[in-house]
Amino acid sequence: MRVVKLTPKPRKNPNLPVEAESVIPEHFMDESFRDLSVWEGNKERSFCDFFDIEIAGEASSSEDIELVLAGETRTLKRIGEYMAAGKITVEGDIGMHCGNFMSGGIIEIMGDADGWLGREMRGGRILCHGNAGHYCGSGYRGEKRGMRGGVLEVMGDTGDFCAEFLAGGEIIIHGSCGDMTGVDMRDGILKVYGECRRACGNMKGGTAYFFGKVNEMHPTFRDEGETDVDGKIMHYFTGDVANRGKGSLYVKEYEYY
């Protein structure tokens, strides 16, 4: 097992966002990572000039590599983009677009994640122990498919448009979500244990479970009666019938506009 610890060096402007899509386990099989770079604002920085790097152990494949991000990491964007194997552990907070398009491996975030966590994710697993921002597990603006595979789990809350255009995989939110949770959902599984607003509007397919309260629920779902889900009596709806949708919506408690 090879463990690579990356710690951003002190910066004059620590709030300046950093494009760091090169931080994936596949790039750390050998010394070639020293040729990588990141963009700090509009300036390209050498990887080794930006990070303090500690390496321990060996790896026979990228599956045997764990990257540990330490120090001030909340402005690092696109960490784990297109990641296919291995593990990334973020000891604190992480910036926007973490796990974009990832197809395998594990990303574990001990703090909070900014917006677009797991955007258009295809496989693997993301576990965020804190809160996540807007558009968690969604598609980017203009895209018609969001997360397509894998598992994205957030132990805290998320912002608005969580699981927008969800097309596969599973999203689990243990806290509450903001507005328009699961809007335009096409497939996959969504589970929310806290509250949310205006859930699953324009839903076309997939299955969503809301174990808390759905506020301002859309009236365009067909009430199919009550059913048992994991020992809880839930209201079962199908729709969104306004879009000839065939999704399944299970709600513990709700109120209309």
Secondary structure, DSSP 8 states (H G I E B T S, - for coil): -EEEEEEE---S-TTS-EE-TT-SGGGGSSGGGGG-EEEETTEEEEHHHHEEEEEES--SSGGGEEEEE-SS-TTEESTTTT--SSEEEESS-B-TTTTTT--SSEEEESS-B-SSTTTT--SSEEEESS-B-TTTT---TT-S----SSEEEESS---TTTTTT-EEEEEEESS---BSTTTT--EEEEEESS-EESTTTT--SSEEEEEEEEEEE-S-SEEEEEEEETTEEEEEEEE-GGGT--EEEEEEEEEE-
